């Protein structure tokens, strides 16, 4: 979650940001816009007050415009952003059309069993146990 307590978060003391630092800061800005959109729409959904709903939805739409501005700037500065986003979009398109997404090996994907697509979850005995907080804390010490 973005840090809002310190208004200078992301600033580099005594110098201007490098392009790499700027790109990282813009990704944080984009994340904050997405979080604001979620929050405003959740509040709009949680009230029956029509005026509040309309205002919250309008503000969420403004945040979506801001998100678009940040995303475009990131695409310009990152260089490879456009191609990577297009690759992700193609993977979703392939899945939606029932095709195997590019770069996905049936043998390495848990969704495929014996070379055929399976939408069934593996049998409970074949599933790995979900780690607990205790398991994760134990990993810190390693």
Secondary structure, DSSP 8 states (H G I E B T S, - for coil): ----SSTTTT--TTS---HHHHHHHHHHHHHHHHHHHHHHHHHHHT---HHHHHHHHHHHHHHHHHHHHHHHHHHHHHSSHHHHHHHHHHHHHHHHTT---TT--TTT-TTEETTEE--S---GGGS-----HHHHHHHHT-
